[in-house]
Amino acid sequence: MPVLHSTKNLEVLQAPTAAKEGVGVFEYTDNYTVFHYGRMPDKIPGKGEAACKMAVFNFQLLEEAGVRTHFRRALGANRLEFTLARLSDSAADPPTPEAGSYLLPLQVLFRNELPPGSSVHRRLAAGTLTLAEVGLRAIPAVGEQLEQPVIEYATTLEAVNRFTTPAEAQTLSGLGDNEFRAMREITEKANKVLTAHARSLGLSHCDGKFEFLMAGDGKLVLADSPGTPDESRLMFNGVHCGKQALRDWYVSQGHEIPTGKLIAEAVPRDQWPRPVPLPPAFLPVMSDLYRSLSETWTGQHWRSAPDLSAATQAVADTISR
């Protein structure tokens, strides 16, 4: 994903080839993104370090559970080293495992419940999604726990990523039937591991997304930063513990950025409206939230953050003002 749309900086230590994976370093920054706009004008102090510590913890948790990941080692407070694969241009020439290692141009989304802000509610209401497409018998209530996780797929290389059918997702990924089935099975297993950990802490792991790379040995490897607040929707006492809280503030104040409409109308990016900065009082509140979530999740108390109950209440109070 381009830096513009990511909260991480990428350093390539060893470039990947078709024959061999490379080595990269993620630097987790204090930036945040909402509305597919890219990096917003503010930075949230400590967010990068908090997310990185959660990523390292999750990679180790998943590896212990038998899920193969691209994690190699932690490098300080906000950096980690990982196995790097080629980025394929699937639109021009869909990749195949026989062509060597590559990053799948696809994200796999899983939904354990449908909280406020979930796109499923909006898409069902608009008629762009049917119950059958996501394996539901009836429209679930907001926040209702689903009997089985809903699995969906979306692109990763487009200006605004879009949902795809499983058939298109398989074509984009270049995977055969067995590999595509295996990707779903890994998604379900990794989701169970992260959801169980969240539940043990009183958190709801509502939904999230995974990315995968195809390794040189023909095996799928879980990539990116699973289970962090930029990739998963986590809630505590009914309060979002991540960027959904920021998105809610922009919407409630009438500052939502219509990026989808701007792109559809071919408005040049330099003519897009500039995002409104967050109120100064909001930044330390969000900083406390990210640090508290990270400390709660990892059990590592490194910044003397407030407990998660106090941090989430402060967010709720700030949004309601």
Buried (B, 14 or more C-beta within 10 A) or exposed (E): BEEEBBBBBBEEEEEBEEEEBBBBBBBBBBBBBBBBBBBBEBBBBBBBBBBBBBBBBBBBBBEEBEBBBBBBEBBEEBBBBBBBBBBBEBEEEBBBBEBBBBBBBBBBBBBBBBBEBBBBBEBBEEEEBEEEBBEBEEEBEEBEEBEEBBBBBBBBBEEEBEBBEEEBBBBBBBBEEEBBEBBBEBBBBBBBBBBEBBEEBEBBBBBBBBBBBBBBEEBBBBBBBBBBBBBBBBBBEEBBBBBBBBBBBBEEEEBBBBBEEBBEEEBEEEEBEEBBEBEEEBBBBBBBBBBBBBBBBBEEEBBEBBEBBEBBBBBBEBBEE
